[in-house]
Amino acid sequence: MVTRTSRRAAAPLTLALLLAACTPAPPPTAPTAPTTPAASAVHVLMTTGDAHKRLSAEPDLAFARDGGELFPTITVDAGRTYQRMEGVGAALTESSAWLIQHKLSAAGRDALLHDLFDAQRGAGFDYVRLPMGASDFARSHYTYDDVPAGSSDATLAHFSVDHDRADVLPVAVAARTINPNLQFMASPWSAPAWMKTSGSLIGGQLKPEAYSVYAQYFRKFVDAYRDAGVPISAVTVQNEPHHEPGDYPGMRMEPDAQAAFIGAHLAPALKGSGTKILAWDHNWDEWDYPLKVLADKAAYAAVDGTGFHCYGGDVSAQSQVHDTYPGKDVYFTECSGGAWADNYADNLRWNTRTLLIGATRNWAKTVLLWNLALDETHGPHTGGCGDCRGVVTINGADGTVQHNVEYDVLGQYGKAVRPGAVRIDSSTYNTDAGALQSVAFRNPDGRKALIVLNDTDAPTTFKVKEAGASFYATLPAASVATYTWTGAGSDAPAPDAPAVDASARIEAEAYSRAQGVQTEATTDEGGGRNVGHTDDGDYLVFDRVKFGAPATGVQLRVASGSSGGTVEFRTGSVTGPVVATANVPGTGGWQAWTTLTVPASVPAGTHALYVVFPKSQGINLNWLQFTK
């Protein structure tokens, strides 16, 4: 029972509750948008074409607010993503494994494996390709089920990977101990002779009646390697199926045969193994082969991707296959250096341009080279390539190890990009994209990596821009660098743009600002763009040009489809002192180029340089360069 006193005491409380119920609730607090930390210091890893720096850690760089200067620029956009990466590496052939096992001391073997597979101490390889049986880089020709000529083994009773327990498996296990994320891809050069039309490991095709037993051969291999501590992430159906070598194992396989083998036999055999199936595994020039395989309904359902080699065609073929079947992955699986290409700078440029950048920008999830290691005589090998070069060379006499240019190329990726990274967008502006090439990635931990190649014969200064902030970098001629950082953006004040070297060629389109002109593609030597559409009073400004010594002359590359005109070089302002004058004649066409050399008088120091067109009936300017 409630007493009169308790009712009286309850009244204020009731009134307070009613008032509270009538009071509008405060508006909900808007959720706080996650903030991206400002960009960290930028770490730099560089390899130069003169080989003076090889995977060299350079001083850190720093992002600041972008000042808007029209320097050659690489933009990075982490919001645009492409394929997820699996890694770089090379093939652990029997030859490579034998050299590592038998020509190195235990300490030397451990040091080399860390050099290859440890991202901190070495190049950070995350992927290895394994021949299933002998390739040309083996000490003998063998498969895992060899029986006397005229015999067969339909139940695979004689199947065994014991041959690989001597060298290949111990090295693979040791590598995986160093890098637990290491993945393995396996590729057969030949089925056992008794399964083939030739009755030999040399040449021939897989007999249709052997499709089922050969599929079980794959499964036995995958299971045996898994039990030995080497899980197989992927298999290619046949190494180079359109190449039948005459002196080492090989097997021809047409696309319809490959499709039939995959769909009805290999896919069921590998079910539950966790092993991917890759088609083709040969050159770019026959990109229609995987298209024919994938056109088969059963094969399409089973195939995870396509493998490519570098020995014919163009890397853009990878995109043709990807764009036709975007649900299927692309892997780059083989390329070899050799004695035929012995110039370090040329090899650095080609491998970076074509494979590290080219293959990945054309959807490759891996970049794999051929032999991990060979000796000083390009062996051991039993047929095939007699002058191939390994990623490293092991001297068979004294056990010394030489790291070759291919090691440096792969290390520029492997030391900075981890498995599971995604490729993100990078684009080049204000210079010829062929001169300054790049590819970018975002690691699973958020760290970004940008690989840049200066594919010219002169040093190049450029800026890298992301989220309204940028940093400046300079790459020597024919060199590659990897830039890594976390976060995005910066509140640091924009710095002065780096000074341009007056004694080096200055591309006209690399001006800081301009009035009236336009740029256009040029057909002049070297390609890129030129400045054109000039009228009376137009000008270009190069804010900071460094003259290390007084200049006494200037060269300029010009063209005019009319009667030309006059070009003045001034310092300080558009009306500043004239330091050089060039009278440009008509050259017979807007892309009919000629080089003029005229006197100049420019004091040493850093100057704002104005290139003025006081009288112009149309002058195109490609580049300029001052001389002492």
N, C-alpha and C positions, 0 to 999 in steps of 0.2 A: 504494500500500500504506500502511495506517495503522500506525504504530509503537506499541509498548506505551506509550511516553511520551505520545503524542498521544491514545491512548484514555483514559489517566488524566486528562489535562487536559480532555477533552471531557465527562467524567462530571458535574462540577458544573454545567456548562452545560445538560446534558440534564435534570438534576434541577430546575434553575431553570425550564426551559421547562415541565416536567411540573407543577410547582407553580403556575406562572402559568396553565396551562390549567385547573387545578382551582379557581383563585380566582374567585369570582363576579364578573362584570363589574359596574361601578357602574351604578346605574339611569340611564336616559337622562335628559338634562336636558330639562325641559318647555319647549316653545317659548315664547318671551316674547310675550305678547299685545301687539299694536301699541297704543301709547298715543295718545290724542287730545290735542294740545296744549290748554292752557287757553285760554279765550276771549280774543281780542285786545280792544283798545279798540274801541268801537262808534262808527262814523262815522255822522253824521246829516245828511241832506239834507231840507230842509223848504220847503214852499210853503204860505203862509197865505191864508185866504179873503179877507182885506182887501188882498191883493196887496202888502203891505209886504215880504214875503219871498217870493222866487221862485227856486226851486232853490238855496236858500241853504245853504251849509255851516255847520252849527252846532257848538258845542263837543262834543267826544267824550264819550261815556258809558262806564261800566265795569260789567261783570258782577261780582257777589259772590255768596256763598252765599245761597240764598233763605231769608228769615226766616219764611215761612209766613203772612204777613199776607194777609187776604182783600181785597186791592185788586182792582179790575178787572185782569184778567190775560189776556195772549195767550201761549199755549204754542206752541213751535216744536218739531217732531219731524222731524228730517232723515232718520229711518229709514222714514218713510212717503212714498213718492214717487208722482208722477202723470205728466203729459205732459212731454215734452222741448220746450223753447221754441225759437222761431226769431227772434222779435224784434218790435219795434214800428216804426211808420213811417206813411207816408201815400202818396197817389197823386201821381205825377209826370205830371199831365195836360199836354196841349200848352199850355194857358193858363199853368200854373205854369212850365213850361220856358221859354216865350217871355218871361215877366216876368223870370226869372232871367238869361236871356241878353241881353235888350235894355234893361232898365230899371235894371241895376246896372253899375257900373264893374267892371273886372277884379278890383280889390281888394275891392270890395263883394261880388262874386259869390263869391270865395274865402272871405271871412269868413262869408257866409251858409251856404255848403255845410259849412264846419267847424262852424258852430252847429247844423246839422241832423245831421251824420253822424259827428262826432268825439265819442267818449264822454268825453274829457278836457276839451276846450274847449267842447263843446256837449251836445246832448241824446242822442247815441248811437243814432240810428236805424239799425236793421240790416235793414230790409225796405222795399221800395218796390213799389207796385202801378202797373202801366202799362196804360192803355187801348190795345187793339189797333185803331188807327184813331181816329176821332173819337168823343168823348163830347159832352155838352153844354158841357164846358169845353175847347173847341178854337176855333181862329180860322176854321175852315171845316168843312164836313161832308165826310169822305173815308174811304176804305178803302185797302188796298194793291193793289187791282186794279179800279179804276174804268174802265169803258169806256162809249162812247156808248149812250144809251138804245136798247133793241132789240137790242144786241149782247151777246155772251157771250165768255168766254175759258176754255174747258174745259181747256186745257193750262197755264193760268196764265202764259202767255207775257209778259203785261204786269205781272206781280207785281213790286212794288218797295217798299222801305221808305225810299226817298229823301226822301219828305216829312218823315220824322222826323230826317233828318240835319242839318236846320237848327238844331233846338232840343232836342228830346227826347233824342236819342242823345248829343250833347255833354255835356249836364248829367248824364245817367246815368253816362257814363264818368268824368266828373270826380268824381262822388259816390263811385264805386267806387274811385277812386284814393285818396280820403281814408279810406274804410273798405273794405278788400279783402274783408271778410266779408259785404258787402252782398248780399242776395238780391233777386230781382225776380220778381214774379208778374204775369202778363198776362191781361187780360179784354177780350173783344170786346163792343162795344155793338151791332154789326150786321155781318152778312156783306155782301159786295158786293151791290149792288141786283140784279144779274142772277141771283143765286142764290136770290132771295126771291120769295114769292108776291105781294108788293106791287109788285115792280119798282122799289122805292125803298129808300133807307136808313131812311125813316120807316115804322115799323110793319111788319106782315107776318110770315111765318114762313119758315123754311128749307125749300126744296123738297126732298122726299125724293131726287129724282134728283141733287141737288147735294151730298148727304152726303159722297160720296167726294172730290170736288174741294175741298170746304170743309175736310176733314181735311188734305189736302195744303197748303192755304192756311195752316193752323196750322203745319205742319212747315216750310214755307218761312219763315214769320215767325221761328220759333225758331232756325232755322239762320242767317238773316240777322242777327238780333240777336246771336247768339253770335259771328259773324264780325266784328261791329262792336265787340266787347268787352263785351257785356252778356248774359251767360248767363241764360236763363229757367229759374228753379227750378220754377215751377208755372204752369199755366194754369187759369182757370175757363172752363167751356164757354160760358157766356153771362152777361153782366151782367144781373141782374134779369129773369129770363126770363118773369115774369108781369107785366111793366110794358111797355106800348107807348106811349111818349111821342108827342105829336102834333107836336112842333116840333124834335126832335133825334133822332139815330139810335137805334134800338132794334129788338128782334126777340123775338117771343113764341116760347117753346119749352116744350112740355108734357113732363111727366116721361117718358112712354113714348118720345117722340121723342128726348129727351136720352139716355135709356138706349140706344136703338138706334144713335144717332150715335156714342156713346162706344165701345160694345162692338165694333161691326163696322167702324168707320171711324177714329175719332180715335186709339184705342189702338194699332192697327197702324201708323198714320202716325207716331206719336211714339215708336215702339219704338226703343230705343237712344239716344234724345236726352237721357235723364236728367231729363226734365221730368215733374213730377207732374200728374195730372188731378184737378181739384176739381169737384164737382157743385154745383148750386143757385146760390149767390152772390146770395142775396136775403134777405128778412126772416125774423125768428124766427117770425112768426105762421103761416107755412106750412111748418112743420118736417116735415109728412108728405110733401112733395115729394121731398126726398132719400131718404126711406125707400122711396118707390116706385122711384126710380132704382136704389137699392142692392138692391132685391128682384129685379132682373134679373140673372141669373147672369153673363152676359158683362160687363155694366157693373160689377157688384160686383168682378170680378177685375181690372178696369182702374182703378177709381176709388181714389184715395189718401185723399180726405177731402171735407169739405163746407165751403163758405164761407157766412158769414152777415153780414147788414146789420142796422142798429139801428132801422129806421124803422117797425117794426110788431112787436107781440108782446113776449115777455119773454125775457131772456137764458137762462133755465133751459131753453129749447127745445134749446140746444146739448147739454145733458146727456141729453135724451130721445133724440136721434139717437145720441150716443156710447154710451149704455147699450144701445140696440138693436143697434148695430154697433160694438162696442168695438175692433175691429181697424182702424177707419177714423178718421183724424185730423179735427180740427175747427180751422178757421181763422176768425177774425173779420176781415172784409175791407173794411168801409166804414161810416163814420158821419161826418156833417158838422155842425159848428156853424154858426150864422148870426145874422143880425140879429134873428131872433125870440127869441134867448136871449142877452141882453147883460149879465147880472149875473155878475160874475167868480166870486163865491163859489158861487153856484148851479151854474154850469158846472163849476167845479172839483170840487164834490161829485158831481154827476151823472156826469161822465166817469170819475172815479176809481171811484165806487161801481159803475157799470154796466159799464164797459169794462175799465179797468185791473185791477180786482178781480173784478167779476162775470163778464166773459168768460173770464178765465184760470181762475177757480175752476170754470167750466163747460167746461173742457178746451181752450180756444182756445190754439193754438201761436203765434198772432200777434194783435196789436191794431193794425189799420190804419185811419187816418182818410181822409177824402176829400182835397181839394186840399192839396198842400204849401204852395202860395202863391197868393194872389189879390191883386188891387189894391184900392184904397180904395172902388171902386164895385162890389165883389163879382164882378169879371170878370177878363179878358174871357171871355164865353161866347156861344154861339150857340143860344139856346133854353134850356129847363130852368130851373134854379134861379137866380133873380135876386137872392137875398140870402144866399147861402152865404158862409161865412167860411173862409179858408184857415188852415192851422196858423200861417203868418206872413202879414202883409199888407205888400206892397211898394207904396209910394206911386209911382204912375206919373209924377208931376211931378218929384219931387226924389230918388227912389231910396232914401228912408229905409225902414227895415225895422222893423216892429212885431211882436214875438213875442206871440202870443195865448195864451189860457189853455190851448188844446189842446197847445201846445208844452210848457208847464210840466207838464201831466199826463203826456205821453209821456216827458218827461225824467226824471220820478221813477222810471221803470222803466229807460229806456235808459242812464242814467249808472251804473247799478248791476248790471244783469243782462245777461249776455252770451249770444250764441247757444250752444246746447247745454246751457244751464242746465236743471235739472229743477225742476218745482214740487214743494215739500215741504209737509207738513201744518202748518197754523196754526189754532188754535181760540181762541175768546174765552170767558172765564168771569167770573162775579161781576158781570156787567153785561149789558145788552141787547146782543146780538150786532149788531143793526142800528145801534147807536150807535157802536161801535168795530169797524170792519171791517178785514180784513187779507188779504194773500196773501203767501206766502213762496217763495223759490227758493234752490237751491244751484248756484252757478256751477261750470263745469268745473274751476276751480282750487281748489274747496272753499270759497270765500268765500260766505257766506250773505247774502241780502237779504230784508228784511221790509218790506213797504209797508203803512202803517197810515193809515186815514182816520178822523178824528174827525167823525162825521156828525151832530153836535149843535151847538147854539147857545151852548155854554159850554165853557171850557177843561176838559180831561180829563187827569187824572194816572192812569197805569196802569203795570203792570210787564210786562216781556217775560221769559218763563221758558224755559230750555232746560237739560236735563241737571242739574237740581238747583241751578242758578244763575239769577240774574235781574238785571235792571237796571230802574230806574224812569225814566219819561219823561213829559213833559207836552206835550200838543198843544193849541194854541189852537183856538177854535171854528172849525168848517168848514175844517179844515186837513188836510194830508197830509204824512207824513214817510216817508223810506226809511232803514232802519237796516241797516248792513252790518258784518259781523265774520267772523273765522275762528275755528276751534277751538270748544271747548265746555267748560262747567264752570268753576268758580273756587274757590280756597281762601281768597279774601279774606273777612274777617268780614262777616256780614250787616249792612247799614247800618240806621239808623232809617228807618222808612217816612216818606215825605214828608208834611208837614203838609197837612191838608185846609183849604181856605178856608171859614171859617164863614159868610161873606157870600154864598157861592155855594150852589146847591142841592146838598145831600148826599143821595145815594140811600141809603135805609135798608139795602138789601141789601149795601152796600159797607162794612159794619162790619168792625172788626179782629178781634173775637171776640164771642161771645154765649153766653147761657145760655137753653135751653128753646125758642127760637123756631125757626120754619121759614120758608123763602122759597117763593114760588109765583108763577106768571105772573099779571100784572095786566092788566085791560082799561082801566085809567085812561089818560088822554091821554099819549101818548108810549110806551106799552107797557112792556116790560121786566118786572121782578119787584118784588114787595113783600114785606115781612116780615109774617108772620101767625102764627096758632096760639099766641097769647100767653096765658100764665096768670099768676096772682099770683106776683110775685117774679122773673119773667123780665127779662132786660135785654140791651141791646146796648152794645158798647164801641167808641168811635172813639178810637184811641190818641193821635193828635196832631191837634187842631183849632186852627187859627190864627185868633185874633181880633185883627185889625189895629187895632181900636178897641173900646172897651167896647160890648157888645151890650145893647140895651134891649128887644128883642122877639124872638120866634121864631115862624115859621110851620111848621105840620106838616100833611101831607096824610094824612087818616085815613079809615077806613071801619069799620063794625061792623054785623054782622047780628044782634047781640043788644043788650044795654044798655050797651055800651062799657066805660068805666072811667077810670082815671087814668094819666097819663104824667108822670113826673118827669124833669127834666134835672139831673144832678149832675156835679160836676167832681172829679177826683182819684181817686175810688173809688166803689163802689156805695153806700157810706154817706156819701159826701162832701157838701159843701154843696149844697143845692137851689138852683138858679139859675133855674128856671122850672117851672111846673106847668100841665098842661092837663087839663081834664075833658072826656073824649070821650063824646059822646052816641051812642046807636044811630042809624045813618044809613039803616036800611031794607034793608041788604044788604051782603055782604062785599066787593062791588065798587062800592058806591054811595058815591063819594068826596066829601069836603068838605074845605075848607082852614080850619084854625083858626089864629087869631093871638092869642098871649097875651104878657103882659109877661115880660121876662127881665132878669137882672142878672148879666152876665158880664164880669169885668175883661179888659182887653187882655192878650194873651200867648198862648202855646200850651198848651193844656190837654188832658188825657184827659177825654173827654166820655162820661158814662154815661147812656143812655136807659133808664129803669127803669119797669117796669109793676107798681107795688105792688098795685093792684087792677085786675084785668082779667077781664071776662066775654067777652073776645075782641075784640082791637083789631088791625086791619091798619094798617100804617104804610108809606107809599110813599116819602116824602122829608121833609126838614126843611131850614130855612134861617133863619139869624139875621139880624136887622136892627139897625142902629145906633140 
